[in-house]
Amino acid sequence: MTRYLNLGAAQMASAIGDLDANLATHHRLIGQAKNLGIDCLVFPELSLAGHYGAENLLNVAMHRDDTRLLDLSKAAGEMEIVVGFIEEGPAAQFYNAAAVLKNGRLVYIHRKLNLPSYGRLIETKYYALGRFVDTHPMPGDWRMGLLICADLYNPALVHLSFLHGATLLTAPISSGREAVGDEFDNPDSWATTMKFYSMMYGAPSIMVNRCGVEEDLTFWGGSRILDPFGRVLAQAGEGEEVIAAKLDYAEVRRARALLPTVRDSNISLVQREMERLTAKLGVPDIVRDDE
């Protein structure tokens, strides 16, 4: 059984729509991470395209079997890496996606489910919605729950990830200070969000943000790794940086014995109430006669 996991965050600035430049940065940071003995390295959301990469959508979208992705996977070797890219799926549908790569293969993919269209965020203009929550098996008892940025602002998606057996919450994000509005403190919001989920579900978590400036957004970095009690193990500053922390599965066992949130989740109740709620609210107001 693999008890320990050396987890790393690759905080970086992406060049908007410049795949070659961003691939070079990925290869360089992968080399740094391998020298640090990292088992799993996570890059930010849309790390290969840039936050505003979709403005040049047709030129930056990649199929999941793109040789450039597989070259990254070969460079990673036994180390798993999570990279953000714009996936061109079947029928010319485009997704904000995160791929898990290892040993020359793409072994898992998550398509963003909760696409924001508020503040300065207009993802619904470019991307199709992902349709599934699942988890990715890692060595031993580790299982990755991979969600992208605003996915975590829908707590139901996080809950589903843990019900699917996640023992590690992985969150590549692209969070600019100005994204939501002047009165919304994005850095504090993410600090609170990650601490809450780790404490509530007794699972370590990693949040990886970008840094630098893209058009009208200033990215504040602040990538972090937390233990299953919500304590910060490693935290990045505002610039490019690779951080790492050693996770101990024994701490997950201890946290979940103390606070058994996953154990006490009543799946059948949730399913029944969701069906009842859908039946009630799924009827347009103009024809409802139950009020």
C-alpha positions in Angstrom: 0.0 0.0 0.0 1.2 3.5 -0.9 0.9 5.5 2.3 2.7 8.7 1.3 2.1 11.0 -1.6 4.5 13.8 -2.5 2.2 16.3 -4.0 3.3 19.4 -6.0 1.8 22.6 -7.4 3.2 24.2 -10.5 2.2 27.9 -10.2 2.9 29.6 -13.5 1.9 32.4 -15.9 0.6 31.4 -19.2 1.0 33.2 -22.5 -2.4 33.8 -24.0 -3.0 31.4 -26.9 0.7 30.6 -27.3 0.8 26.8 -27.1 4.5 26.5 -27.9 5.6 28.9 -25.1 3.3 27.3 -22.6 4.4 23.8 -23.5 8.0 24.9 -22.9 7.1 26.2 -19.5 5.4 22.9 -18.6 8.4 20.9 -19.7 10.7 23.1 -17.6 8.5 22.9 -14.5 8.1 19.1 -14.9 11.9 18.9 -14.8 12.0 20.8 -11.6 9.3 18.7 -10.0 11.1 15.4 -11.0 14.2 16.7 -9.3 12.1 17.3 -6.1 10.8 13.7 -6.2 7.2 14.8 -6.7 4.7 12.0 -7.4 1.9 14.2 -8.7 2.2 17.7 -10.1 -0.8 19.9 -10.7 -0.8 22.9 -13.1 -3.4 25.7 -13.1 -6.7 25.8 -15.0 -6.2 26.2 -18.8 -2.4 26.2 -18.2 -1.6 25.4 -21.8 -3.9 28.0 -23.4 -4.1 30.9 -20.9 -7.1 32.3 -19.2 -8.2 34.1 -22.3 -6.9 31.5 -24.7 -10.4 30.8 -25.9 -10.4 34.1 -27.7 -8.4 32.2 -30.3 -10.4 29.0 -29.8 -9.9 27.2 -33.1 -6.2 27.6 -33.0 -5.6 26.5 -29.4 -8.0 23.6 -29.0 -6.4 20.2 -28.8 -7.8 16.7 -29.1 -7.0 14.4 -26.1 -4.7 12.3 -28.2 -2.6 15.3 -29.4 1.0 14.4 -29.6 2.0 17.5 -27.6 0.0 16.3 -24.7 1.5 12.8 -25.0 5.0 14.3 -25.1 4.3 16.0 -21.8 3.1 12.7 -20.5 6.3 11.0 -21.7 8.4 13.8 -20.0 6.6 13.2 -16.7 7.3 9.5 -16.7 6.1 7.8 -13.5 5.1 11.2 -12.1 1.4 12.1 -12.7 0.7 15.6 -14.0 -2.5 17.5 -14.2 -2.6 20.0 -17.1 -5.3 22.4 -18.2 -6.2 22.8 -21.8 -9.1 23.4 -24.2 -10.3 20.1 -25.4 -11.9 19.6 -28.8 -14.3 16.7 -28.2 -16.5 14.9 -30.7 -18.7 16.9 -33.0 -16.6 20.0 -32.6 -17.6 20.6 -29.0 -15.0 22.5 -27.0 -14.4 22.0 -23.3 -12.4 23.7 -20.5 -10.7 20.5 -19.5 -8.0 19.1 -17.2 -6.0 16.0 -18.2 -4.1 13.6 -16.0 -1.0 12.4 -17.8 1.5 9.7 -17.0 4.0 7.4 -18.7 3.1 8.6 -22.2 -0.6 8.3 -21.8 -3.6 10.4 -21.0 -5.2 8.4 -18.1 -8.1 10.6 -17.0 -9.9 13.8 -18.1 -12.3 16.1 -16.4 -14.4 18.6 -18.3 -15.5 21.7 -16.3 -19.2 21.5 -15.2 -19.9 24.9 -13.7 -19.1 27.5 -16.3 -19.2 31.0 -14.9 -20.9 33.9 -16.7 -20.7 36.7 -14.2 -18.3 39.5 -13.4 -15.5 39.4 -16.0 -16.0 35.7 -16.6 -17.7 34.6 -19.9 -16.9 30.9 -20.2 -20.4 30.0 -21.5 -19.5 31.9 -24.7 -16.9 29.4 -25.6 -17.3 26.1 -23.8 -19.7 23.2 -23.7 -20.7 21.8 -20.3 -19.0 18.8 -18.8 -21.6 16.1 -17.8 -20.0 13.8 -15.2 -18.4 13.8 -11.8 -16.0 10.9 -11.3 -12.7 10.2 -9.6 -9.2 9.0 -10.7 -7.5 6.1 -9.0 -4.0 6.7 -7.8 -1.5 4.4 -6.1 -2.7 2.7 -2.9 -5.7 4.2 -1.2 -5.3 7.6 -2.9 -8.1 8.6 -5.3 -8.2 12.0 -6.9 -11.3 14.1 -7.1 -10.5 16.6 -9.9 -12.7 19.7 -10.2 -11.9 22.9 -12.1 -12.2 26.3 -10.4 -15.9 27.3 -10.3 -16.9 23.6 -10.0 -15.9 24.1 -6.3 -18.4 26.9 -6.0 -21.1 24.3 -6.5 -20.8 22.3 -3.3 -23.0 19.5 -4.7 -20.2 18.7 -7.2 -17.6 18.5 -4.4 -20.0 16.3 -2.4 -20.5 14.0 -5.4 -16.7 13.7 -5.8 -16.2 12.5 -2.3 -19.2 10.1 -2.5 -17.3 8.7 -5.5 -14.5 7.8 -3.2 -12.1 10.8 -3.5 -9.4 10.9 -0.8 -7.7 13.9 -2.4 -9.4 17.1 -3.7 -7.5 18.6 -6.7 -8.5 22.1 -7.8 -6.7 23.8 -10.8 -8.0 27.3 -10.9 -7.7 30.6 -12.7 -8.5 33.3 -10.2 -7.9 37.0 -10.9 -8.4 39.6 -8.2 -10.9 41.5 -10.4 -12.8 38.5 -11.8 -16.0 38.7 -9.7 -16.1 42.3 -8.6 -14.3 44.9 -6.5 -16.0 43.9 -3.3 -15.4 40.2 -3.6 -12.1 39.1 -2.1 -11.0 36.2 -4.3 -7.9 35.2 -2.3 -9.8 35.0 0.9 -12.7 33.2 -0.7 -10.3 30.5 -2.0 -8.5 30.2 1.3 -11.9 29.7 3.1 -13.2 27.3 0.4 -10.2 25.0 0.5 -10.0 24.9 4.3 -13.7 24.1 4.6 -13.6 21.2 2.1 -10.5 19.6 3.6 -11.9 19.9 7.2 -15.4 18.8 6.2 -14.4 15.7 4.2 -11.2 14.8 6.0 -9.2 14.9 2.8 -6.0 16.8 1.8 -6.5 19.3 -1.0 -4.5 21.2 -3.5 -5.5 24.5 -5.2 -3.2 25.7 -8.0 -3.7 29.2 -9.3 -1.9 31.0 -12.1 0.2 34.2 -11.6 0.9 37.3 -13.7 -1.5 39.5 -15.7 -3.7 38.6 -18.6 -5.6 41.5 -20.2 -7.8 42.9 -17.4 -7.1 40.3 -14.8 -4.3 40.2 -12.2 -3.6 36.7 -11.0 -2.6 36.5 -7.3 -1.0 33.1 -7.2 -1.4 31.8 -3.6 -1.4 28.1 -4.7 -1.6 25.8 -1.6 -1.6 22.3 -0.3 -3.7 21.4 2.8 -3.8 18.4 5.1 -7.1 16.6 5.9 -7.6 18.9 8.9 -7.5 22.0 6.8 -4.0 23.1 7.8 -1.8 24.7 5.1 1.3 22.5 4.5 2.7 24.6 1.7 1.8 27.9 0.0 3.2 29.8 -2.9 3.7 33.5 -3.2 2.6 35.7 -6.2 5.1 34.5 -8.8 6.1 31.4 -10.7 6.9 28.6 -8.1 6.8 24.9 -7.6 5.7 24.0 -4.1 5.4 20.5 -2.6 4.2 18.7 0.5 4.3 15.1 1.7 0.8 13.6 2.4 0.3 10.8 4.8 -2.8 8.6 4.3 -2.8 7.7 8.0 -3.9 11.3 8.5 -6.9 10.8 6.2 -7.9 7.8 8.2 -7.6 9.7 11.5 -9.5 12.7 10.2 -12.4 10.6 8.9 -12.6 8.6 12.0 -13.1 11.8 14.0 -15.5 13.5 11.5 -17.2 10.9 9.3 -18.9 13.2 6.8 -18.7 10.7 3.9 -19.9 7.8 6.0 -22.9 9.7 7.2 -24.0 11.0 3.8 -27.5 9.7 3.1 -27.2 9.0 -0.6 -30.7 7.6 -1.0 -32.2 10.7 0.7 -30.2 13.1 -1.5 -31.4 11.2 -4.6 -35.0 11.1 -3.5 -35.0 14.8 -2.6 -33.3 15.8 -5.9 -36.0 13.9 -7.9 -38.7 15.6 -5.9 -37.2 19.0 -6.3 -36.7 18.5 -10.0 -40.3 17.5 -10.4 -41.5 20.5 -8.5 -39.3 23.2 -9.9 -39.0 21.7 -13.4 -42.4 22.9 -14.3 -42.5 26.5 -15.7 -44.1 29.0 -13.4 -46.7 30.0 -16.0 -48.4 26.6 -15.8 -47.9 25.8 -12.2 -51.1 25.4 -10.2 -49.7 24.2 -6.8 -49.3 27.7 -5.3 
